Amino acid sequence: MKKTYTITKSGILLASLLVFTCTSDPVGNELNLDSVIEQESGISTVPLEESLDFFKASNAEKLGQPNNTFDLTIDLKTLEQVTLSNTEAKLNIAKATTKFENVETSVLQINIDGKLQTVLFNVIPQNNSEARTETTAISGYNFTGNIVITDLSGIVMNNFAYNSGNLLGEINLNTYNTNPDPCWGIGCGIDLEEVVITTPSVSPYYYAYANHYSAYNNVYQWNRSLNNYSTMGTAYANYYRELAIEEFEKEIENELTGKAKCVYEKLFGIGMTSHNLITETLIAFGDGNFGDFNNEFHLIYRAEANLTNSSGNMLLGRFRRVNNDYIVTLNASQIDNRSSLEIATTILHESIHALLRRHYTIGNDSFLSLFGEYMKNTNSSNDITHAIMREHYIARMARVLKQFDNNRENIDFYEDLAWEGLHQFLTQEEIDRILDTLQLARYSDTDCN
Amino acid sequence: MRLFIKKIGYLLILVIIALVVIYHNNLDKIIFKEKVYILFNADNDSNQLLDWSKFDTLFPKSFDPKRVLVNIPEYSKLDKEQGSKYDSIKNNFYQYPRKIIDINEETKTYSIAVIPEITIQFNVRVTRRIEFDELNSYEFIELDSIFQMMPEMKYLLGLKKNLASKYDNIQFNIIEIDEKHKTATLCIVEPIIIENN
């Protein structure tokens, strides 16, 4: 029963990946994507008026937020509905601009199972004049560069690489780049800005090779149609990704109760709707991830009273691995007197411990390589995981906390919070600022409502 | 003579089959594990916690020294001089790494405090008494060597050199001695590395 369940889950994940990453031998693959698409009846058209209202609201929201660095503006006049193969549903597309002059952006919208799916389709040509022309980019012929799918805030969900019109494959964004600075890849919570500015020199290592002439309809579509893009596939990829993430979440054993449970559920809910640190944790601990289908391992969250270290110092939480159990323990005595935001910070902090240990234990090559580089370039002699957190995770934690807190404060506020437990080497001035932030956070939401 | 050769032949076949079974089931790693012994002394290693109440007068009344590790506001209650005193008292009392025997509600736990943020806890699987006089026959390893045997310690402490590949093939044993009563206990243990905070 367990095996069937695992296979089903793996199938869902594979389907989502194969939407774009075809194998070099599609005939030999048992999955028939066309039939999968036909069987799914959950796709429906979003009425144009509804899309128009949505996009208007999006534009208005941006105007109200002058600090919006992404600067997305949707051209309402370009909104149109295009047909898709294998379904009666139509896709709504509008052109958009961002602050990136060399990126063509479109907004795509469709309903899947009654849920509105909206993504940005960003075409980023390589730096040559021929590829840069709009015609070549849209038609797909001779296009060389990247197609990056993001959410409306510019956070990258998928990144596909093309060479002379051929889809090379999807860049494995869950793989850590060997160069830790900047930490590149969706696993690092990148946004479009980082892709545009610091697109890495991609080696074949990062590709799942694909044949441009694949029978897979959605891949072929890119080259066949002016308007269809690969949007059907994108929508499906997004849909299946969410399904897979939901399945992964079930794998986590949550033994928390009361307020801690409420915070946990709210926090992990964020990982379902957008890609962030929580999503990465869910993926890392979902069965069958990293190609390790036979390994049974569990991430467990629990609380114990009066947690202390060897010197009797009070702890907010701790992490340990016992064989295949990765156990995060919160200090139950420090739940009631702390705000939801502070508890969320502790859960995130401990989750990163679990995540790093998982990467290390499984021997993820690129992570070990990153770790080796880190070791080479650092003089730290102990407590490496906290050092890694200080250098690579503060901003990412802050982003999740901001989402958790419904964007009530600016990002600096949440970065201050993320320093808790990592603050040992900060200056007095920084400490003083963090103290003020903590004071505010303590009373922000004491009950987890 | 022929019968003898036949018997030897059967024996050889049995041995080969047994070796194949052992190899394929990874039983070799269980049967032929290298044993290492860590010495714990009931008197010297029993967990002693610093009695901060002796130093009450040095710090503000609202200051709770046990909350300092993770609580930024707590440490900020101290001025620079008080902070130095706090660090000095703490660092003089707690040495790292150190072995700890903790007895709590009839449960005895063995651990090594590596640094304040990292503890190796030993889960006891089997316990048996051994002769105190036989202690000389055991070769005890130093703490540094223990860390080198655990690949995860390389990761956590950034050790440049380790014997990671040996980890799966090591059986960790703790021998606790009580010199007053001339007793010794051997425990087969499983090390668990804990990251505090």
Interface residues (C-beta under 8 A of the other chain):
Chain A: T308 N309 S310 S311 G312 N313 M314 L315 L316 G317 R318 F319 R320 R321 V322 H349 H353 R357 Y360 T361 F371 M375 T378 S380 S381 N382 D383 I384 T385 H386 W419 E420 G421 H423 I431 D432 I434 L435 L438
Chain B: N47 L49 L50 K66 R67 V68 L69 V70 N71 I72 P73 S76 K90 Y94 R98 I100 S111 A113 V114 I115 P116 E117 I118 T119 Q121 N123 E152 Y155 L156 L157 G158 K160 I192 I193 I194 E195 N196 N197
